[in-house]
């Protein structure tokens, strides 16, 4: 039965240690997330503030403000999560201090009783008399061993008390540090909330101005969507023609909707699939300003937009780069001499739109992160935005599922 209880106690100790380690690991993840969001906030604010515009555009102003507010809200959520986790650690730390304090008090009490008994023993009879009063040599030896063990036990108890005292001091120091960290986080959260409140007031004012000319902005959005559909149709035709060419080459029907792949192309497609969720971003730095899919316009809620890919806002002079190795399928010239590069990865296609100039040609083999061309900067809005699409054969995919932490 005693052995069984020992095993239970050992399991509880191991479990509590594992739980403590898991908590620390979780907070490290939360801390890393919060630090990254702080960097993102600084980058996005600087990026949007540095846009030099020839004239004011209300929709752009509101969109920029929305992006800033969204980034701050994400940061506040991350701060909350980390602060809550710190709160849990502080609570557990305090429980540990309380437990150790009780153990220390018990040890000191036991040690005090031992010293008192030893003192009484000395006053009533000396150690030498205790040994000499033995009936025989064997009893004297046993008494000597007992005295030696008792002295060692006293020494050990003193060392344990000293060690426990240091341990409690270290726990108190850790507790103080964690409380300071939590206070710093809460102060940071308070600062962000003050800025958000100010930005939200500005947002309400701008949205009221948009509301007055809602129909005008709705027409602008519809015109932009119409142009996007035209460009996407061009891209779809290039992919469909490439599929037809691959099928013709293999003797299959031209009307098939999937690429006929060689063994080499199949291997490349398989490698591409294995990297789902781990592909690098198509720009070195930037943030997603429009996500994939059908969605209400972020400002004019009565308008709907359909995004076949994502739009990534980046800084002027930024270069688009390949997210995976492959072959340049085509370079498409679009409105205003802007260009799109299509790269084939087996039966997957990645598209990089809104390029000012291109560094590759059709048929070129490209490597992961290879530079494809400089992204166009709009002289009126001051924005540098890359359009990025990903499709399997002719079916578009959500890039956020493929690109690392998009």
Secondary structure, 3 states (H helix, E strand, C coil): CHHHHHHHHHHHHHHHHHHHHHHHHHHHHHHHHHHHHHHHHHHHHHHHHCCCCCCCCHHHHHHHHHHHHHHHHHHHHHHHHHHHHHHHHHHHHHHHHHHHHHHHHHHHHHHHHHHHHHHHHHHHCCHHHHHHCCCCHHHHHHHHHHHHHHHHHHHHHHHHHHHHHHHHHHHHHHHHHHHHHHHHHHHHHHHHHHHHHHHHHHHHHHHHHHHHCHHHHHHHHHHHHHHHHHHHHHHHHHHHHHHHHHHHHHCCCCCCCCCCCCHHHHHHHHHHHHCCCCECCCCCCCEEEECCEEEECCCCCCCEEEECCEEEEECCCCEEECCCCEEEEEEEECHHHCEEEEEEECCEEEEEEEEEEECCCCCCEECCCCEEEEECECCCCCCEEEEEEEEECCEECCHHHCECCC
